[in-house]
C-alpha cells in the first residue's frame, strides 16, 4: 500500500468506527483522500435514491474533473445485505496513478462506509 493512502485510510476508519454521522464520514473520506494522497485530485460519494444518483460529498462540487482526469476508479458502497446503495468515485489527473494496493485500500474504505455507517 502507498503510505499516503494508508494514512488517509486510518483517518477515515477512525470516523467510521466511532460511528460519526454519515455526513461527517462522507466529508472526512473525501477530505482525507484528497489532502493525504497527492495523486488523488477529486473524490465524490454518490448515494442512490430511487433511480437517481445523488452526490452527497465531493472534494469540489463545482468541478468534478470528469473531462480533465486521466485515471478514474469507482467503488460500490454496499449495505450489510450486500445491496449497492452508493458509489465512491476517485479521479486523478495523472495517467497510471493508482496501483493494486491503492485499489485494495479504496475498496476497503468503500465497504466500511457502507457496512458500518448503515448498520444502525
Phi and psi restraints in degrees (value plus and minus 20) as a CYANA .aco file:
   2 UNK   PHI     -97.8   -57.8
   2 UNK   PSI     124.0   164.0
   3 UNK   PHI     -81.0   -41.0
   3 UNK   PSI     -64.9   -24.9
   4 UNK   PHI     -80.3   -40.3
   4 UNK   PSI     -59.4   -19.4
   5 UNK   PHI     -86.2   -46.2
   5 UNK   PSI     -58.1   -18.1
   6 UNK   PHI     -81.9   -41.9
   6 UNK   PSI     -65.3   -25.3
   7 UNK   PHI     -81.8   -41.8
   7 UNK   PSI     -66.2   -26.2
   8 UNK   PHI     -81.3   -41.3
   8 UNK   PSI     -62.3   -22.3
   9 UNK   PHI     -80.1   -40.1
   9 UNK   PSI     -63.7   -23.7
  10 UNK   PHI     -82.3   -42.3
  10 UNK   PSI     -61.3   -21.3
  11 UNK   PHI     -84.4   -44.4
  11 UNK   PSI     -62.3   -22.3
  12 UNK   PHI     -86.4   -46.4
  12 UNK   PSI     -67.5   -27.5
  13 UNK   PHI     -82.1   -42.1
  13 UNK   PSI     -52.6   -12.6
  14 UNK   PHI     -80.1   -40.1
  14 UNK   PSI     -61.9   -21.9
  15 UNK   PHI     -91.7   -51.7
  15 UNK   PSI     -57.7   -17.7
  16 UNK   PHI     -83.8   -43.8
  16 UNK   PSI     -69.8   -29.8
  17 UNK   PHI     -95.5   -55.5
  17 UNK   PSI     -37.5     2.5
  18 UNK   PHI     -98.7   -58.7
  18 UNK   PSI     -26.5    13.5
  19 UNK   PHI      37.8    77.8
  19 UNK   PSI      27.9    67.9
  20 UNK   PHI     -85.2   -45.2
  20 UNK   PSI     149.2   189.2
  21 UNK   PHI     -82.5   -42.5
  21 UNK   PSI     134.4   174.4
  22 UNK   PHI     -77.2   -37.2
  22 UNK   PSI     -64.0   -24.0
  23 UNK   PHI     -81.0   -41.0
  23 UNK   PSI     -60.8   -20.8
  24 UNK   PHI     -83.5   -43.5
  24 UNK   PSI     -64.7   -24.7
  25 UNK   PHI     -81.4   -41.4
  25 UNK   PSI     -65.7   -25.7
  26 UNK   PHI     -82.5   -42.5
  26 UNK   PSI     -66.4   -26.4
  27 UNK   PHI     -84.1   -44.1
  27 UNK   PSI     -62.8   -22.8
  28 UNK   PHI     -88.2   -48.2
  28 UNK   PSI     -53.7   -13.7
  29 UNK   PHI     -82.3   -42.3
  29 UNK   PSI     -71.3   -31.3
  30 UNK   PHI     -81.3   -41.3
  30 UNK   PSI     -69.7   -29.7
  31 UNK   PHI     -80.7   -40.7
  31 UNK   PSI     -68.5   -28.5
  32 UNK   PHI     -83.4   -43.4
  32 UNK   PSI     -63.8   -23.8
  33 UNK   PHI     -85.2   -45.2
  33 UNK   PSI     -63.1   -23.1
  34 UNK   PHI     -92.4   -52.4
  34 UNK   PSI     -58.4   -18.4
  35 UNK   PHI     -97.2   -57.2
  35 UNK   PSI     -55.1   -15.1
  36 UNK   PHI    -112.1   -72.1
  36 UNK   PSI     -47.3    -7.3
  37 UNK   PHI    -128.1   -88.1
  37 UNK   PSI      88.7   128.7
  38 UNK   PHI     -81.7   -41.7
  38 UNK   PSI     -45.3    -5.3
  39 UNK   PHI    -117.6   -77.6
  39 UNK   PSI     -15.6    24.4
  40 UNK   PHI    -118.3   -78.3
  40 UNK   PSI      96.2   136.2
  41 UNK   PHI    -121.3   -81.3
  41 UNK   PSI     -42.1    -2.1
  42 UNK   PHI    -172.9  -132.9
  42 UNK   PSI     119.1   159.1
  43 UNK   PHI    -154.6  -114.6
  43 UNK   PSI     117.9   157.9
  44 UNK   PHI    -156.5  -116.5
  44 UNK   PSI     122.8   162.8
  45 UNK   PHI    -137.3   -97.3
  45 UNK   PSI     101.4   141.4
  46 UNK   PHI    -128.9   -88.9
  46 UNK   PSI     117.7   157.7
  47 UNK   PHI    -137.0   -97.0
  47 UNK   PSI     123.7   163.7
  48 UNK   PHI    -108.7   -68.7
  48 UNK   PSI     108.7   148.7
  49 UNK   PHI    -145.9  -105.9
  49 UNK   PSI      89.8   129.8
  50 UNK   PHI      38.3    78.3
  50 UNK   PSI    -138.2   -98.2
  51 UNK   PHI    -123.8   -83.8
  51 UNK   PSI     -14.5    25.5
  52 UNK   PHI    -118.3   -78.3
  52 UNK   PSI     132.5   172.5
  53 UNK   PHI    -125.0   -85.0
  53 UNK   PSI      97.9   137.9
  54 UNK   PHI    -127.9   -87.9
  54 UNK   PSI     102.8   142.8
  55 UNK   PHI     -95.4   -55.4
  55 UNK   PSI      91.6   131.6
  56 UNK   PHI    -121.2   -81.2
  56 UNK   PSI     -39.3     0.7
  57 UNK   PHI    -174.2  -134.2
  57 UNK   PSI     121.3   161.3
  58 UNK   PHI    -176.4  -136.4
  58 UNK   PSI     132.0   172.0
  59 UNK   PHI     -91.2   -51.2
  59 UNK   PSI     -44.9    -4.9
  60 UNK   PHI    -174.1  -134.1
  60 UNK   PSI      87.2   127.2
  61 UNK   PHI     -90.6   -50.6
  61 UNK   PSI     -44.4    -4.4
  62 UNK   PHI    -101.2   -61.2
  62 UNK   PSI     -51.2   -11.2
  63 UNK   PHI    -157.4  -117.4
  63 UNK   PSI      88.9   128.9
  64 UNK   PHI    -111.7   -71.7
  64 UNK   PSI     -14.8    25.2
  65 UNK   PHI      40.9    80.9
  65 UNK   PSI      -4.2    35.8
  66 UNK   PHI     -73.3   -33.3
  66 UNK   PSI     -59.4   -19.4
  67 UNK   PHI    -114.3   -74.3
  67 UNK   PSI     -30.0    10.0
  68 UNK   PHI    -121.9   -81.9
  68 UNK   PSI     -36.4     3.6
  69 UNK   PHI     -97.2   -57.2
  69 UNK   PSI     127.6   167.6
  70 UNK   PHI    -127.9   -87.9
  70 UNK   PSI     -30.8     9.2
  71 UNK   PHI    -162.4  -122.4
  71 UNK   PSI     116.2   156.2
  72 UNK   PHI    -164.3  -124.3
  72 UNK   PSI     114.3   154.3
  73 UNK   PHI    -145.2  -105.2
  73 UNK   PSI     122.6   162.6
  74 UNK   PHI    -145.3  -105.3
  74 UNK   PSI     114.2   154.2
  75 UNK   PHI    -147.9  -107.9
  75 UNK   PSI     104.2   144.2
  76 UNK   PHI     -89.2   -49.2
  76 UNK   PSI     124.1   164.1
  77 UNK   PHI    -126.5   -86.5
  77 UNK   PSI      98.8   138.8
  78 UNK   PHI    -138.4   -98.4
  78 UNK   PSI     131.5   171.5
  79 UNK   PHI    -108.3   -68.3
  79 UNK   PSI    -195.1  -155.1
  80 UNK   PHI     -86.2   -46.2
  80 UNK   PSI     -37.1     2.9
  81 UNK   PHI    -111.8   -71.8
  81 UNK   PSI     -10.4    29.6
  82 UNK   PHI      45.5    85.5
  82 UNK   PSI       1.7    41.7
  83 UNK   PHI    -106.8   -66.8
  83 UNK   PSI     115.2   155.2
  84 UNK   PHI     -95.3   -55.3
  84 UNK   PSI     100.0   140.0
  85 UNK   PHI    -136.0   -96.0
  85 UNK   PSI     -24.7    15.3
  86 UNK   PHI    -194.0  -154.0
  86 UNK   PSI    -194.2  -154.2
  87 UNK   PHI    -169.2  -129.2
  87 UNK   PSI     115.7   155.7
  88 UNK   PHI    -125.3   -85.3
  88 UNK   PSI     106.0   146.0
  89 UNK   PHI    -134.9   -94.9
  89 UNK   PSI     111.4   151.4
  90 UNK   PHI    -144.3  -104.3
  90 UNK   PSI     109.1   149.1
  91 UNK   PHI    -146.9  -106.9
  91 UNK   PSI     127.6   167.6
  92 UNK   PHI    -153.1  -113.1
  92 UNK   PSI     124.6   164.6
  93 UNK   PHI     -97.6   -57.6
  93 UNK   PSI     -40.0     0.0
  94 UNK   PHI    -102.7   -62.7
  94 UNK   PSI     117.8   157.8
  95 UNK   PHI     -94.6   -54.6
  95 UNK   PSI     125.2   165.2
  96 UNK   PHI      32.3    72.3
  96 UNK   PSI      29.8    69.8
  97 UNK   PHI    -103.1   -63.1
  97 UNK   PSI     -52.6   -12.6
  98 UNK   PHI    -119.1   -79.1
  98 UNK   PSI     123.2   163.2
  99 UNK   PHI    -134.2   -94.2
  99 UNK   PSI     159.5   199.5
 100 UNK   PHI     -80.2   -40.2
 100 UNK   PSI     -57.5   -17.5
 101 UNK   PHI     -90.3   -50.3
 101 UNK   PSI     -54.0   -14.0
 102 UNK   PHI     -81.6   -41.6
 102 UNK   PSI     -64.9   -24.9
 103 UNK   PHI     -79.3   -39.3
 103 UNK   PSI     -66.2   -26.2
 104 UNK   PHI     -81.8   -41.8
 104 UNK   PSI     -65.5   -25.5
 105 UNK   PHI     -84.9   -44.9
 105 UNK   PSI     -63.3   -23.3
 106 UNK   PHI     -87.3   -47.3
 106 UNK   PSI     -54.7   -14.7
 107 UNK   PHI     -82.0   -42.0
 107 UNK   PSI     -62.6   -22.6
 108 UNK   PHI     -83.2   -43.2
 108 UNK   PSI     -61.6   -21.6
 109 UNK   PHI     -82.2   -42.2
 109 UNK   PSI     -68.3   -28.3
 110 UNK   PHI     -80.7   -40.7
 110 UNK   PSI     -62.1   -22.1
 111 UNK   PHI     -83.9   -43.9
 111 UNK   PSI     -63.2   -23.2
 112 UNK   PHI     -85.0   -45.0
 112 UNK   PSI     -59.8   -19.8
 113 UNK   PHI     -77.6   -37.6
 113 UNK   PSI     -65.8   -25.8
 114 UNK   PHI     -92.3   -52.3
 114 UNK   PSI     -66.3   -26.3
 115 UNK   PHI     -89.6   -49.6
 115 UNK   PSI     -70.0   -30.0
 116 UNK   PHI     -98.8   -58.8
 116 UNK   PSI     -60.9   -20.9
 117 UNK   PHI     -89.4   -49.4
 117 UNK   PSI     -51.9   -11.9
 118 UNK   PHI    -128.4   -88.4
 118 UNK   PSI      -2.6    37.4
 119 UNK   PHI     -98.2   -58.2
 119 UNK   PSI     -40.3    -0.3
